Amino acid sequence: MKLITAAIFACAITLSFSCPLWSAEPSFESTVKKFIQVVASKDRKALANSVSYPLQRRVPLPSIDSPKQFLDAYDEILDENILKAISTSRASADWSEMGGRGFMFQNGSLWLDEDGRITAINYQTEKGKRKRADLIEADKKQLHGSLRDFKRPVLEWETAKYRIRIDQITDDKFRYAVWPVRKKTSEMPDLVLRNGTLIFDGSGGNHHYDFKSGDVLYRCFVWVIGDADTPPGEIEVYKGKKLVLNQPVVKVIKGR
C-alpha cells in the first residue's frame, strides 16, 4: 500500500511540472494580449470586429451600432495616442481584471469583456471632443430658453405619458425636466427640479437619479444590466413612502 501511495505522489509531482494546465497563462492576460496584438496590427477592420455593439458614447454623441459605423467614426473614437498606449501596454501592469465588469485599461479609458471585445471607450479624442461640443451647443438651441444653462446632457426619454430630460448642472448636481409626451422640449416644461443626485446601484453600472420637491421624490432608474425584456429605465414617483407612479421607458432619445 505504501508503495502505491508513493507512486501516486510521485506521479502527481511529475504532472504538476509537465501538465500544460498548470503552466498555462491566465485567461485574463491571454485575452488582453490578443487584443493588444489586434491594436498593434493597425487593422481598423479587425478592431471594428472586436467591438460589442452597440457601443455607447458620451451624450449627445450617438451610439455606434455596427462595424461600418465604427469605421466611419473611427477618428472620433480613437487616435494615435490611445492606440500607441494600448499597443505598448503590458497586460499585467496596465490592465486590471474587474470581476463581472470585464477588463479595464489604465483608469477606465477602455473596457473589454471576458471574450476580449470592447464594451466601452471613455477616452476622448480631440475630434470627438469638438464634435460633442458642437452637438451640445446645437442641443441647447433646441431647448426652451429656461433650460439652456447646463454643463452636459445626460438623458432624454419617453414613457407612455411623459418626456423626461436630465442634465448635469454642476459636477455633482443634476436637473430634471418633464413635459407631456405630446409636447416638444422647445416648449416650457411642466416641471423642473434641480439639485438632483446620482446614486450607483452596485458595481455593474445600474444607477439612478433622485430629485425632491417637498415630500415628493422623483426617481429615475437607468438599467445598464438586466434581462432581455428589461427597459432602458424607469420613472418612479413617491409621495412620502407611497409609490404613486411607475412608468418604464419606451423610447430613448438621448443617453442609454
N, C-alpha and C positions, 0 to 999 in steps of 0.2 A: 504493500500500500504506500509506504514511504517513497519507494522508487517511482511509482506512478505520479504521486504528488509532485515530486521533484522534477519529473519530466514535463508535467503541465506547466509548472512555474517557469522552467527554462524556455519553453515554447512561447509563453506569454511575453517574456523579456525580449526574445528574438523578434516577435511580431511588433512589439512597441517601437522597435528601431527600423524595421523593414516595411511595415504596412503603410501605404501612402495615406491612409485615412488620418493617421496621427500627424503626419508631416505636412498635410495639405494646408494651403494658405486659407485664412478665414474668409468666408464668403463676402464679408464687408469689404475687405481690402481687394479681393479679386474683382468684385463688381465695380468698385471705384476705379481700379487700374484700367479696366476695359473701357470705361467712359473717358478717362484721361487720354487713352490712345485714340479714341474717336475724335476728340477735340484737337489733339496734336496732328492728326492727319489733315486737318483743314478742309475736310469734306463736308460741305454745307448740307448736302442731301442726307448724308448719314446722320448728321446731327439733328436734322429736322425729323428723321425717322426714330430718333431717340427721345422723343417728347411724348408725355402722356397728355393727350388733348381732352378737353380744352385747357389751354394754358392761360390762366388769369393774369391780367396786368393791372397796374395801378390805375384806379378810376381817375379820369374817364377814358383812358385808353381801352379800346375794345379787346376782348379775349382773342386768342389765336386758336382757331378751331381745326386746323389741318396743316400738313406739311407744306402745302402751297402757300398758305397764309404766313407761315413761319418764314419761308424763304423770301416772300415779298416784303416782310417787315424786319428782315434779318438785322440790318444796320441800326434799327431802333432798339433791338433786343440785346445784341451782343456787339462788342468792339474788340480791338486788338488787346486792350488792357486786361479784360476779364479772360479772354481766350488764352493769352500768354500765362496768366496767373494759374489757370486750371491745367494747362498742358505741362507746366513745370512743377506742379504741386506734387506732394507726397501723400499717399492715402493715410499713412499712419500719423502724420503730423498736421496736415492741413484740412482733413476731413474728420467729421465726428458722426458716430452712429447714435441716432436719436430715437431708439426704440421703434414703436409703430409708426413714427413720423418719417422714417427713412434716414437718408444720409445727408448731412449738411456740409457745405463747403465754406470754410472760414467762419464768419459770423452770420451766415444765413444768406449770402449773396446768391446762392443756387442750391436747390434741393433735388435729390434723387430718391426714387422709391427703391424697394429691395431688388427690383429687376434691373436697376440701372437706368431707368427712364426719368427724364426731367419732369418734376411736378411743380416747380416754382422757380422763377428767376426774379430776385428782388434787386439785383444790380440794375443801375440806370445808366445808359449811355447818354452822351451829350445830345445826340439826335433825338433820343427818346424823351429826354427832359424837355427839349424845346417843343416837341410835338404835344406833349402833355400840357405844358404851359399854355400853348395856343388853344387847345381844346377846353381848358378851364376858363379862359377868357371868353371864348365863344359860348360856353355853357352859362356863364354869368349874364350875358346879354339876353339870353332866352328866359331868364327868371324874372319874377316880379321884382321891382326895384328895391323892395324892403329886404330882400334875401341875398343880395349880391356881396355882402360882407362876410366872406368865409375864406378859410385857408385852403381847403380842398374838399371836393365832393366825396362822399362815402358810398352812398347807395341811393337808388330811386326805384321804387317797387310799386306794383299794383296788387291790391287784394280785390275781392269781388266788389267792394264798395268804395275803396279809398285809394288814393295815390299818396304814397309816403316818400318823403325825401329826408335824408340825414346828411348833414355837412359838418366837417370839423372846423370849429371856430378858432380855437387855440390849440396848444399842444395836447391838452388833456380834457377839453370841453367840446361838446357836440350840440348841434341844433336839430330839432325835429319839426318838420312842417307837413301838414296834412291838407289835402283837397278831396272833394268828392271825385270819384274816378272819371266823371264826365268833364271835369274842368281841366284847364291847361295850367302848367306851372308858371306861365306868364301872368296868370291872374292872382289876385290876393288869396293867400291860403286861409282856410277856415280856422286853423290852429297852428300856433308857433310856440315851441318850448325850447328854452336854452339851458345851458349848464348841465347837459346830459353827460352820463359817464359810460365808459366801456368796461365790461367785465368779461374775462375769459372763462369759459366753462371747460376746465381740464386742459390737457396739452394737445388735443387733436385738432384744434383750430376753431371749434364751435365757440361762439361768443354772443353777447347780447348788449344792447344799449338801454339804459334806464333814463327816463325823463319824468319829473314830478311836477304836479300842479295841485297844491293843497294836499288833500288826502287821496288824490288820484295818481296812479302810477301807470305810465305808458312804457311798455317793454317791447323791444324789437329783437327777436332771436334771428341769428344768422347761422344756418346749418351748413357747415363745411363738410362734415362727415355724417352720413346717415344711410338709411336703406334706399333701395331703388325708387320707392314711392315717397321719400321724404321731400317736402317742398324746400325751395331755397331758403325760406324763412317763415316766420310767423309774427303776427302782431297780437299782443295781449294788453288788455286794459283792466286794471284793478281799482275798485273803489274801496278803500280800506284794505281788507284782506279778501274781499269778494271779487272773483273774476266776472267781469261784466261783458267782455268782448274777447273773442279769439277768432282770428282770420288768417288762413295760410296765404302765402304769396302765390299769385297765379301768373305774374309776369315780371320779369327782371328787365328794367330799362337801363340801369347802371348798377355796377357792383356785381356781387356774386348772385 
